[in-house]
Structures are given as C-alpha cells and as structure tokens.
Amino acid sequence: MPAFTHHIFICINQRDPASGRGSCDLTGEQRLRDAFKSEVKRRGLQLTVRANAAGCLDQCELGPTVVIYPQAIWYGGVRIEDVPRIVEETVIHGRVLADLLIPDERLNCKK
C-alpha cells in the first residue's frame, strides 16, 4: 500500500457559546469532516489521502479549522463549499489557498 501523501485534520470541537472563543463544529454533526471524506472518496484518493476528525486545534477564533500534514498548511474559516477547492488545489496540485490560509503569525494567538 502506498504511503499517505496528505493527512487532513478537521476540527470537530464543540465549545460552549458563552466561552467567546467560537466553535469549529457548532452542531456536533461533523458535516465538514464528512464533506472531506466524501470528496476524497469521490476523487478516488483514499489510498493516499486521509481525512480525519480532530479534537481542538486551538484556533477557535479562526475556525472552522483544518490542517493538512505533512505540509503543515493551516486553513481557517473553512466552509463545506471550500472542500472541493481545497482537495483540488491544495491536495492534488499543491497550491496554498491564500484566502483560507492562517498565517504563521496568527497561529496559536488569541484575538
């Protein structure tokens, strides 16, 4: 079996709305994670790409958050509509999407 080229981690953390930090999966339905899994399968990439649920990635203010390894590409504000573009552009073609990218200086910073 070939090695995985990409591991996509999708934050599914739910945080109390009173926390003020935001929450990556408000409904708890894991719809964003499911969208990534479906897109990977639709494109026949299951042997080389994994899409996994992740606990808190500590980027709540910038969520929903997705990180792609081993490239260490962090995306914030990801919507279901973004999933096909992320798979096409980033996973398949290796292009970083500037409009979703969390810059290094914003990672692990609170608002």
N, C-alpha and C positions, 0 to 999 in steps of 0.2 A: 504494500500500500504506500502511495506517495506521502511525503510529509506535508503537513498543513502549511500553506503559504500565508494564511491570514486567520487570525482569531479575532472575531468581532464580539466585544463585550458590551451588552446593552444594559444600562442601569434600570432595575425594576424596583428600586427602593421607594417605599411609601413613607412619607413623613407627615406628622400632624400639621394641618394647615396653620395652626397657631404658632408654629415654630418660626415662621417668617423666612425660612431658607428656601422654600419651594420643594417640589417633589417630582421625581422623574416618572413615576407611574401612579398618577392620582387615583385611577380607578382600580388598580390592582389586577387588571385584566391581561397584562403583558402583551398588549397589541403591537407595540413597536418591536419587541423581540420576535413575536410570531411573524411579523412582516418581513424581518430579515431572514428568518428561517425559510419562509416561503420563497423569497426572491433567490436565495442561494440554491434551493432545490429547483426552482423554475429554470435556472440557468445551468443546471447540471454541475454545480461546483461543490457538491457535498464531499467529494474525496479530498479536496484541497482547502476548503474554507469552512470554518466553524462559526456559528452564531450562537452565543451563549448568554443566558441571563446572568447578570452580575448584581451583587449587593451594592451598597452605597459606594460610589466612586468619589465621593466628597467634592462634587462640583455642582451641588444642588441649585445654586443660584443661576447656573448656566444650563440647566437641564431642559429637557431630557438629554442625558449624556451618553455618548457612545465612544469607545476607544478601540482602535484597531492595532493589534500587535502581530508581528514584532516591529512594525513600522512606528509604533507609538504616536499614532495620529489621533488626536482628541477632537471630537465634534460636539458642539453644544446646540441646544435649541432644535434638536432633530425631530422631525415630524414623519409620520408614515409616508407622506408624499415624497420625502427625500430619499427613502430607502432604495428605489431602483437606480437613482442617480449615484448614490454612494457606492453601490455594488458595481455599476458600470464604470464610473470614472476613477474611483479610488482602488477598488479591489482588482478590477480587470485591467485598467490602463495605468494605474499608479499615479494618478493625478490627485493632488490635495484640493479640496473644495474650500476656497478662501472664505466664502460666506458662512460656512459652518465651523470652521477651524477655531478652536480655543487656543489663542496664542500662549506660548510658554509662560509669559509674564503674568497671565491671568490664572494659570493652573494653581490650585491649592490656595488661592486668595479668596477671602470673603469680600463681598461687595464693598 
